[in-house]
C-alpha cells in the first residue's frame, strides 16, 4: 500500500512539474507575441497627392524638409497645366513618403495603400494594385502616391504588395 501511494505521489509530482514548465513556456510565448505586436505598430498616414507621371524616382522616397518637398514637386510639375498642385508643409513629427512602385498585376493601374506598420525603424507599406479606367484609357503606367506620415523618420521603407 505504501509502495502504491509512493508511485501515485511520484506520478502526480512529475505531472505537476511538467504542467508548470508548460505554463512557463506559454507565458514566454505570450510575452513574445505582445512584444512583436508592440514592435509591429500601425502608423498614421494621409494621402497628399496622387498622380501618374513618367519621372525617375525610387520606389519609395522619404522627404523630411521643405526644400526636399520643393525639389520633388518641381520634378513632378506638369507643364500642360497652368496651376501646379499645392505644396504641403510638414511639422516636426511628420514626413512625406513618395511611392512609385513597379506595377506587376495592373500595368495601367493605380495603387491603394491599405496599411503602414513600423518594425525596428523599417516602414512596411502594404498596398494593392487597383484598376483605374483613366490610366487604362490614357495608357499611363506610372502611378505616384505622396503620403504624409506622422511619426519618427524610418531607416528604410519596404513596399509589400498584398494582392499579387
C-alpha positions in Angstrom: 0.0 0.0 0.0 2.8 2.4 0.9 4.5 1.5 -2.3 1.4 2.3 -4.3 1.0 5.6 -2.6 4.6 6.4 -3.3 4.1 5.7 -7.0 0.9 7.8 -7.2 2.6 10.7 -5.5 5.6 10.4 -7.8 3.4 10.4 -10.8 1.5 13.5 -9.6 4.7 15.3 -8.8 6.1 14.7 -12.3 2.8 15.7 -13.9 2.6 18.9 -11.9 6.2 19.8 -12.6 5.7 19.2 -16.3 2.5 21.3 -16.2 4.3 24.2 -14.6 7.1 24.2 -17.2 4.4 24.2 -19.9 2.7 27.2 -18.4 6.1 29.0 -18.1 6.6 28.2 -21.8 3.1 29.5 -22.6 3.9 32.7 -20.6 7.1 33.3 -22.6 5.2 32.7 -25.9 2.6 35.2 -24.8 5.3 37.8 -23.9 6.9 37.3 -27.3 3.6 37.8 -29.1 3.0 41.0 -27.1 6.5 42.4 -27.8 6.1 41.5 -31.5 2.8 43.4 -31.6 4.4 46.4 -29.9 7.2 46.3 -32.4 4.9 45.9 -35.4 2.8 49.0 -34.6 0.4 50.7 -37.1 1.4 54.1 -38.4 -1.0 57.0 -39.0 -0.9 58.4 -42.6 -2.9 60.5 -45.0 -2.9 60.9 -48.8 -1.5 64.2 -50.0 -1.3 63.8 -53.8 -1.9 61.1 -56.4 -0.7 61.4 -60.0 0.7 59.4 -62.9 3.9 60.7 -64.4 7.0 59.3 -66.1 9.8 60.5 -63.8 12.9 59.0 -62.4 12.1 58.1 -58.8 12.9 55.3 -56.4 10.1 53.0 -55.4 10.0 54.8 -52.0 11.4 58.3 -51.2 11.4 59.8 -47.7 11.0 63.7 -47.7 11.9 65.4 -44.4 12.5 69.1 -45.3 10.6 71.8 -47.2 13.5 72.1 -49.7 13.2 68.4 -50.5 9.5 68.9 -50.9 10.0 71.8 -53.3 12.5 69.7 -55.3 10.2 66.7 -55.7 7.2 68.9 -56.6 9.4 70.7 -59.2 10.2 67.3 -60.7 6.5 66.3 -60.7 5.3 69.6 -62.2 3.4 69.1 -65.5 3.7 72.0 -68.0 0.3 71.1 -69.6 -1.4 72.6 -66.6 -1.2 76.3 -65.8 -1.5 75.7 -62.0 0.5 73.3 -60.0 -0.7 71.3 -57.0 -0.3 73.0 -53.7 2.9 72.1 -51.9 2.3 70.6 -48.5 4.0 71.6 -45.3 5.3 69.1 -42.7 5.7 69.6 -39.0 8.4 68.2 -36.7 6.7 64.9 -36.1 5.8 64.3 -39.8 7.4 63.4 -43.1 6.4 62.8 -46.6 6.6 59.4 -48.3 6.6 59.3 -52.1 5.7 55.9 -53.5 6.3 54.8 -57.1 6.0 51.0 -57.2 6.7 48.9 -60.2 3.3 47.6 -61.3 3.1 43.8 -61.8 -0.6 42.9 -62.0 -2.4 46.1 -63.2 0.1 47.5 -65.8 -2.1 50.6 -66.4 -3.5 50.6 -62.8 -3.1 52.6 -59.6 -2.2 51.8 -56.0 -4.1 51.8 -52.8 -2.2 51.8 -49.5 -4.1 49.5 -47.1 -1.8 49.8 -44.1 1.5 51.0 -42.9 3.4 49.4 -40.0 6.7 50.1 -38.3 9.0 47.4 -37.1 12.5 48.2 -35.8 12.6 51.6 -37.7 11.6 50.0 -41.0 8.3 51.1 -42.5 6.3 48.3 -44.1 3.9 49.8 -46.6 1.1 47.4 -47.6 -0.6 48.3 -50.9 -2.9 46.8 -53.5 -2.8 47.3 -57.3 -6.2 48.5 -58.4 -7.7 49.2 -61.8 -8.0 52.8 -63.0 -10.1 53.5 -66.1 -8.5 56.8 -66.7 -5.0 55.4 -66.6 -6.1 52.5 -68.8 -7.6 54.8 -71.4 -4.5 57.0 -71.5 -2.1 54.0 -71.3 -0.5 55.5 -68.2 1.6 53.1 -66.1 3.5 55.2 -63.6 1.3 55.8 -60.5 2.8 58.1 -57.9 1.3 58.5 -54.4 2.5 61.0 -51.9 1.6 60.3 -48.2 2.0 62.4 -45.1 3.1 60.2 -42.2 3.0 61.0 -38.5 5.9 59.6 -36.5 9.6 59.1 -36.5 11.6 59.0 -39.7 12.4 55.4 -40.5 15.8 54.0 -41.6 14.2 52.3 -44.6 10.9 51.6 -46.4 9.7 48.2 -47.7 6.8 48.0 -50.1 4.6 44.9 -49.7 2.1 44.1 -52.4 -0.9 42.4 -50.9 -2.8 41.2 -54.0 -0.2 39.7 -56.2 
